[in-house]
């Protein structure tokens, strides 16, 4: 997925319902963020979220989606293949809709990644050199029989 399409897609997610912030990252690398917080505050939030996910993993559970309600809003955390998508929104009743939109985005993102990997690994295997066919001169007769030009005329099979 190109940076432009990534920005457009995640930017449009912000228009979904009462969303007021989106963060997309892989491990410690921030891929996209339009949160209205300082980098230090975002880093602290991500650290807390990582601790929560580590707790679940330690208990033998690997959550894909977590949702939290806090004073001032709601937080949806979607985890997939080492990536983290955090969506901040105001209305708790929109969590299912936003989770579906986030899942659709991740599916598209990973499909694009797979296509890019496949295109990068695709090798061109050289074949035998192609023989050039001599050009026919204008006015030379085609070996195929001529078909009627009139569309209403019956077509006779070639034998």
C-alpha atoms as a printed R data frame, in Angstrom:
    type eleno elety resid chain resno       x       y       z
1   ATOM     1    CA   UNK     A     1   0.000   0.000   0.000
2   ATOM     2    CA   UNK     A     2   1.488   3.315  -1.017
3   ATOM     3    CA   UNK     A     3   1.950   6.039   1.615
4   ATOM     4    CA   UNK     A     4  -0.668   8.172  -0.128
5   ATOM     5    CA   UNK     A     5  -3.324   5.446  -0.082
6   ATOM     6    CA   UNK     A     6  -2.428   4.575   3.515
7   ATOM     7    CA   UNK     A     7  -2.919   8.190   4.591
8   ATOM     8    CA   UNK     A     8  -6.155   8.482   2.605
9   ATOM     9    CA   UNK     A     9  -7.600   5.247   4.002
10  ATOM    10    CA   UNK     A    10  -6.710   5.923   7.620
11  ATOM    11    CA   UNK     A    11  -7.725   9.552   7.227
12  ATOM    12    CA   UNK     A    12 -11.140   8.430   5.992
13  ATOM    13    CA   UNK     A    13 -11.458   6.160   9.036
14  ATOM    14    CA   UNK     A    14 -11.359   9.320  11.093
15  ATOM    15    CA   UNK     A    15 -14.591  10.325   9.357
16  ATOM    16    CA   UNK     A    16 -16.305   7.131  10.616
17  ATOM    17    CA   UNK     A    17 -18.662   7.962  13.442
18  ATOM    18    CA   UNK     A    18 -17.139   9.790  16.379
19  ATOM    19    CA   UNK     A    19 -13.498   8.862  15.730
20  ATOM    20    CA   UNK     A    20 -11.066  11.525  16.871
21  ATOM    21    CA   UNK     A    21  -7.714   9.795  16.528
22  ATOM    22    CA   UNK     A    22  -5.955   6.916  14.755
23  ATOM    23    CA   UNK     A    23  -2.547   5.348  15.354
24  ATOM    24    CA   UNK     A    24  -1.154   2.563  13.160
25  ATOM    25    CA   UNK     A    25   2.174   0.995  14.031
26  ATOM    26    CA   UNK     A    26   4.268  -2.131  13.699
27  ATOM    27    CA   UNK     A    27   6.117  -3.147  16.852
28  ATOM    28    CA   UNK     A    28   7.846   0.127  17.838
29  ATOM    29    CA   UNK     A    29   7.666   1.775  14.403
30  ATOM    30    CA   UNK     A    30   4.906   4.336  13.923
31  ATOM    31    CA   UNK     A    31   3.443   4.040  10.426
32  ATOM    32    CA   UNK     A    32   0.630   6.596  10.730
33  ATOM    33    CA   UNK     A    33  -0.641   8.834  13.496
34  ATOM    34    CA   UNK     A    34  -3.076  11.695  13.588
35  ATOM    35    CA   UNK     A    35  -3.455  11.757  17.366
36  ATOM    36    CA   UNK     A    36  -3.643  15.200  18.920
37  ATOM    37    CA   UNK     A    37  -1.167  14.240  21.643
38  ATOM    38    CA   UNK     A    38   2.533  14.855  22.106
39  ATOM    39    CA   UNK     A    39   4.902  12.058  21.019
40  ATOM    40    CA   UNK     A    40   5.765  11.398  24.679
41  ATOM    41    CA   UNK     A    41   2.114  10.952  25.593
42  ATOM    42    CA   UNK     A    42   1.528   8.633  22.608
43  ATOM    43    CA   UNK     A    43   4.586   6.597  23.594
44  ATOM    44    CA   UNK     A    44   3.268   6.291  27.170
45  ATOM    45    CA   UNK     A    45  -0.145   5.150  25.878
46  ATOM    46    CA   UNK     A    46   1.446   2.559  23.581
47  ATOM    47    CA   UNK     A    47   3.585   1.314  26.465
48  ATOM    48    CA   UNK     A    48   0.502   0.785  28.646
49  ATOM    49    CA   UNK     A    49  -1.306  -0.985  25.791
50  ATOM    50    CA   UNK     A    50   1.720  -3.225  25.236
51  ATOM    51    CA   UNK     A    51   1.709  -4.101  28.961
52  ATOM    52    CA   UNK     A    52  -1.971  -5.045  28.769
53  ATOM    53    CA   UNK     A    53  -1.396  -7.219  25.695
54  ATOM    54    CA   UNK     A    54   1.652  -8.830  27.370
55  ATOM    55    CA   UNK     A    55  -0.521  -9.685  30.384
56  ATOM    56    CA   UNK     A    56  -3.076 -11.442  28.162
57  ATOM    57    CA   UNK     A    57  -0.313 -13.287  26.299
58  ATOM    58    CA   UNK     A    58   1.206 -14.357  29.615
59  ATOM    59    CA   UNK     A    59  -2.163 -15.831  30.588
60  ATOM    60    CA   UNK     A    60  -2.190 -17.865  27.370
61  ATOM    61    CA   UNK     A    61  -4.677 -15.650  25.542
62  ATOM    62    CA   UNK     A    62  -3.851 -13.716  22.409
63  ATOM    63    CA   UNK     A    63  -6.497 -11.043  21.887
64  ATOM    64    CA   UNK     A    64  -7.090  -9.604  18.452
65  ATOM    65    CA   UNK     A    65  -9.391  -6.782  19.563
66  ATOM    66    CA   UNK     A    66  -9.558  -4.932  22.874
67  ATOM    67    CA   UNK     A    67 -11.881  -2.066  23.691
68  ATOM    68    CA   UNK     A    68 -11.618   0.294  26.660
69  ATOM    69    CA   UNK     A    69 -13.838   3.050  27.954
70  ATOM    70    CA   UNK     A    70 -12.097   5.876  29.786
71  ATOM    71    CA   UNK     A    71 -12.937   9.350  30.984
72  ATOM    72    CA   UNK     A    72 -13.318  11.365  27.805
73  ATOM    73    CA   UNK     A    73 -13.753   8.629  25.231
74  ATOM    74    CA   UNK     A    74 -13.179   5.067  24.127
75  ATOM    75    CA   UNK     A    75 -10.170   3.247  22.771
76  ATOM    76    CA   UNK     A    76 -10.255   0.350  20.323
77  ATOM    77    CA   UNK     A    77  -7.069  -1.681  19.903
78  ATOM    78    CA   UNK     A    78  -6.834  -4.093  16.969
79  ATOM    79    CA   UNK     A    79  -3.796  -6.403  16.857
80  ATOM    80    CA   UNK     A    80  -2.710  -8.423  13.845
81  ATOM    81    CA   UNK     A    81   0.618  -9.822  12.612
82  ATOM    82    CA   UNK     A    82   2.748  -7.567  14.807
83  ATOM    83    CA   UNK     A    83   0.753  -4.482  13.832
84  ATOM    84    CA   UNK     A    84  -1.296  -2.310  16.161
85  ATOM    85    CA   UNK     A    85  -4.229  -0.131  15.123
86  ATOM    86    CA   UNK     A    86  -5.484   2.192  17.859
87  ATOM    87    CA   UNK     A    87  -8.712   4.093  17.244
88  ATOM    88    CA   UNK     A    88  -9.968   6.712  19.697
89  ATOM    89    CA   UNK     A    89 -13.689   7.512  19.528
90  ATOM    90    CA   UNK     A    90 -16.381   9.204  21.614
91  ATOM    91    CA   UNK     A    91 -19.463   6.947  21.445
92  ATOM    92    CA   UNK     A    92 -19.197   3.450  22.944
93  ATOM    93    CA   UNK     A    93 -22.089   2.138  20.838
94  ATOM    94    CA   UNK     A    94 -19.992   2.590  17.661
95  ATOM    95    CA   UNK     A    95 -17.325   0.089  18.690
96  ATOM    96    CA   UNK     A    96 -18.627  -2.746  16.454
97  ATOM    97    CA   UNK     A    97 -18.823  -0.510  13.398
98  ATOM    98    CA   UNK     A    98 -15.344   0.905  14.001
99  ATOM    99    CA   UNK     A    99 -13.929  -2.587  14.646
100 ATOM   100    CA   UNK     A   100 -15.311  -3.774  11.291
101 ATOM   101    CA   UNK     A   101 -13.811  -0.772   9.511
102 ATOM   102    CA   UNK     A   102 -10.461  -1.376  11.245
103 ATOM   103    CA   UNK     A   103 -10.541  -5.069  10.310
104 ATOM   104    CA   UNK     A   104 -11.318  -4.217   6.688
105 ATOM   105    CA   UNK     A   105  -8.410  -1.765   6.620
106 ATOM   106    CA   UNK     A   106  -5.978  -4.355   8.039
107 ATOM   107    CA   UNK     A   107  -7.168  -6.981   5.553
108 ATOM   108    CA   UNK     A   108  -6.559  -4.571   2.664
109 ATOM   109    CA   UNK     A   109  -3.200  -3.531   4.113
110 ATOM   110    CA   UNK     A   110  -1.928  -7.114   4.471
111 ATOM   111    CA   UNK     A   111  -3.230  -8.038   1.026
112 ATOM   112    CA   UNK     A   112  -1.291  -5.087  -0.416
113 ATOM   113    CA   UNK     A   113   1.829  -6.156   1.503
114 ATOM   114    CA   UNK     A   114   1.512  -9.697   0.130
115 ATOM   115    CA   UNK     A   115   1.128  -8.417  -3.418
116 ATOM   116    CA   UNK     A   116   4.193  -6.175  -3.027
117 ATOM   117    CA   UNK     A   117   6.237  -9.078  -1.661
118 ATOM   118    CA   UNK     A   118   5.068 -11.334  -4.480
119 ATOM   119    CA   UNK     A   119   5.828  -8.701  -7.111
120 ATOM   120    CA   UNK     A   120   9.283  -8.166  -5.607
121 ATOM   121    CA   UNK     A   121  10.091 -11.894  -5.627
122 ATOM   122    CA   UNK     A   122   8.718 -12.522  -9.087
123 ATOM   123    CA   UNK     A   123  11.558 -13.547 -11.347
124 ATOM   124    CA   UNK     A   124  11.574 -13.270 -15.070
125 ATOM   125    CA   UNK     A   125  12.809 -16.547 -16.508
126 ATOM   126    CA   UNK     A   126  14.378 -15.925 -19.885
127 ATOM   127    CA   UNK     A   127  13.056 -18.226 -22.568
128 ATOM   128    CA   UNK     A   128  14.447 -19.053 -25.978
129 ATOM   129    CA   UNK     A   129  14.768 -16.088 -28.305
130 ATOM   130    CA   UNK     A   130  11.637 -15.453 -30.306
131 ATOM   131    CA   UNK     A   131  11.885 -15.765 -34.040
132 ATOM   132    CA   UNK     A   132  10.846 -12.762 -36.019
133 ATOM   133    CA   UNK     A   133   8.181 -13.445 -38.604
134 ATOM   134    CA   UNK     A   134   8.618 -11.751 -41.948
135 ATOM   135    CA   UNK     A   135   6.133  -8.966 -42.553
136 ATOM   136    CA   UNK     A   136   3.533  -9.586 -45.189
137 ATOM   137    CA   UNK     A   137   3.443  -7.197 -48.078
138 ATOM   138    CA   UNK     A   138   0.381  -5.063 -48.561
139 ATOM   139    CA   UNK     A   139  -1.970  -6.590 -51.051
140 ATOM   140    CA   UNK     A   140  -0.883 -10.148 -50.275
141 ATOM   141    CA   UNK     A   141  -3.727 -12.541 -49.920
142 ATOM   142    CA   UNK     A   142  -4.565 -13.792 -46.445
143 ATOM   143    CA   UNK     A   143  -4.649 -17.593 -46.055
144 ATOM   144    CA   UNK     A   144  -8.005 -17.244 -44.269
145 ATOM   145    CA   UNK     A   145 -11.177 -17.121 -46.335
146 ATOM   146    CA   UNK     A   146 -12.895 -13.781 -46.527
147 ATOM   147    CA   UNK     A   147 -15.999 -13.397 -44.376
148 ATOM   148    CA   UNK     A   148 -19.049 -11.489 -45.545
149 ATOM   149    CA   UNK     A   149 -19.056  -7.862 -44.517
150 ATOM   150    CA   UNK     A   150 -22.845  -7.610 -44.374
151 ATOM   151    CA   UNK     A   151 -23.925  -8.376 -40.778
152 ATOM   152    CA   UNK     A   152 -27.284  -9.734 -41.972
153 ATOM   153    CA   UNK     A   153 -25.669 -12.218 -44.384
154 ATOM   154    CA   UNK     A   154 -25.469 -15.799 -43.106
155 ATOM   155    CA   UNK     A   155 -22.084 -17.007 -41.957
156 ATOM   156    CA   UNK     A   156 -20.863 -20.137 -43.647
157 ATOM   157    CA   UNK     A   157 -18.491 -22.385 -41.725
158 ATOM   158    CA   UNK     A   158 -14.917 -22.605 -42.942
159 ATOM   159    CA   UNK     A   159 -13.839 -26.102 -44.038
